[in-house]
Amino acid sequence: MAHPSPDLYGSDLQMLESVTALADAGWQVSLVMPSDGPLAPRAVAAGAQVHVAQFPVLRKALLHPRRLVGFVAAAARATWSARRWLREAGADALYINTLTLPTWVLAGRLAKVPVLVHVHEAEQDAALVVRAGLTAPLLGAQRVVANSQAAARALVRPFGPLARRTHVVYNGFDGPAAPPSAPVREPGDRLHLVLVGRLSPRKGSDVALAAVARLVADGRDVRLDLAGTAFAGYEWFADELAERAAQPDLAGRVRLLGYVADRWGTLAGADVVLVPSRVEPFGNTAVEAMLAARPVVACATQGLVEIITDGTNGLLVPPGDAEALAGAVARLADDPSFAAGLATDARAEALRRFGLARYAREITAQVDALV
């Protein structure tokens, strides 16, 4: 398995579930990452042998002619090294987690090892030439797994033949260790909002702050916790959030918690969980909030509309619309019984559709089919 990050966010945690499923099914899993980090010991505990070897990871910041030249040169060297390693390891299959590792696809083909790419991205709003460039390496994979129908559609749009080898497997979750209790809140009590995820424009952290400002201007007592850190190169965005949170209308109402390992404990303290993503191929936080029996307000974009049914197991608002986000939160604040009903139905839906046993069964079947 090749994975681009040593962190513990959405695609990282899902990869751990793939390791566990495959190890339990009898596969010997060797995981290769470009650097060491908190993911490594978790992967070992899940049943993988972990190797750290530097290789290039394709980020949006590299999609510039000058920087792309350096990436291509590094990719050529990494491809040859990965090919040699795959042959020496006697790999029967290569599982690549995310499409940001095009060098590994080529290395697998050169080593004559069947390749599966598990895609967690859905760049349907990017220019066609960018989408084609990101997707083209998948033509070298024998099998592609997408984490939502939205992600699958984004993949096959530039290259129709990919449809025949692309399969959708929704992410799987184990949920909190103990059944969650419903939040106890009366109208007029302080409202505690939580947003778990990367500090990124794509995740809409700035929209959440704008919505809180709108709620405060309307005389509501609101607090927002942002749990997450920024990608390398996006520190400027985290700084902007901190500056906005320090302004008089929000001072003392927004906490930037950094990375939080206990996501279930963080979600348990929420009255409402926000998922204001502008782009979201799947939406792990939405499902986790549902499993934690907390009402969700999410943006009606990509994979989130495959998870949330508006008014049934959560509320949906247009992406980037702080006014609509604030309005949905206010609706839940003013009607705790409605909010509690959404949360109850959401938990039942998440257990049925996004269980871990179902995920393990489906992802193992995909790898078995590869060989």
Sequence and secondary structure as in RCSB ss.txt:
>XXXX:A:sequence
MAHPSPDLYGSDLQMLESVTALADAGWQVSLVMPSDGPLAPRAVAAGAQVHVAQFPVLRKALLHPRRLVGFVAAA
ARATWSARRWLREAGADALYINTLTLPTWVLAGRLAKVPVLVHVHEAEQDAALVVRAGLTAPLLGAQRVVANSQA
AARALVRPFGPLARRTHVVYNGFDGPAAPPSAPVREPGDRLHLVLVGRLSPRKGSDVALAAVARLVADGRDVRLD
LAGTAFAGYEWFADELAERAAQPDLAGRVRLLGYVADRWGTLAGADVVLVPSRVEPFGNTAVEAMLAARPVVACA
TQGLVEIITDGTNGLLVPPGDAEALAGAVARLADDPSFAAGLATDARAEALRRFGLARYAREITAQVDALV
>XXXX:A:secstr
 B S SS SHHHHHHHHHHHHHHHTT  EEEEESS STHHHHHHHHTEEEEE       GGG SHHHHHHHHHHH
HHHHHHHHHHHHHHT S EEEESTT HHHHHHHHHTT  EEEEE    TTS HHHHHHHHGGGGG SEEEESSHH
HHHHHHTT GGGGGGEEE    B   SS        TTS EEEEEES  SGGGTHHHHHHHHHHHHHTT  EEEE
EE    TT HHHHHHHHHHHTSTTTTTTEEEEE  S HHHHHHT SEEEE  SS SS HHHHHHHHTT  EEEE 
 TTHHHH  BTTTBEEE TT HHHHHHHHHHHHH HHHHHHHHHHHHHHHHHHSBHHHHHHHHHHHHHHH 
